[in-house]
Each structure stands twice: as C-alpha cells, then as structure tokens.
Amino acid sequence: MQILLVEDNSDMRVLLQEMLQMGGHEVEIGRTGEEAVSVLESLSQLPEIIISDLTMPRMDGITLLNVVRENPLWANVRFVIMSANVFDDRLTPETTAMLDGVLPKPFSLDDLASILN
C-alpha cells in the first residue's frame, strides 16, 4: 500500500516510517501540511491513505484534510488523523465525518494495522 505520512516530529516520523516499511508499505513523507500538499502534487500515483498528525505548525491536519477533500483529484484518498488529544476542539462531528479514522497517540501496532485494513 502506498501511504503519505505527515508528521512534524522527527522521532515519531522515523519510527512510523520504519514500522510501515517493515509492513511492506511504500511511504512518502511530508514533514508539514504544506510539504504534504507538494508531495501530493508531485506524485504520479496517489497514495491509498494519508496518515497525518493533527497538531502541526502553520497548516494543521484539519487544514490539510480540507485541502485534500476540496481537490477533486485527491478527494477520495483515505485520510486518518493521529492525535494525542482525541477530544481536541478541531475534531468536530463535521470534521470526523470527513475522516476515515482517528488514531489516538500513543497507539499499538495492532491499532495501526486496523487503520490500514
């Protein structure tokens, strides 16, 4: 599976990238929401899923979600938010309706695997 991982924390990003690659997945990286948009624009094949951190500087995960959903080329890509705070005010019912899942941090390998299936 091709995955776009968007995470500003370098330790978490490296760990998740290694875990996903060990699971046989192809992983593209965005360190910020803006970088994720650039990656999407440059890919010849869209990822099957975007896994994005919620809290990032400048463009948070919800803003990235809105950008993705508003683009007809990307609108159907599965989108999962990772957050240490699943009660964050940004995770409104309207927002979560646009998501394919919320992955609470910290999470287990089983939690990650269930999101990918």
Secondary structure, 3 states (H helix, E strand, C coil): CEEEEECCCHHHHHHHHHHHHHCCCEEEEECCHHHHHHHHHHCCCCCCEEEEECCCCCCCHHHHHHHHHHCCCCCCCEEEEEECCCCCCCCCHHHHHHCCEEEECCCCHHHHHHHHC
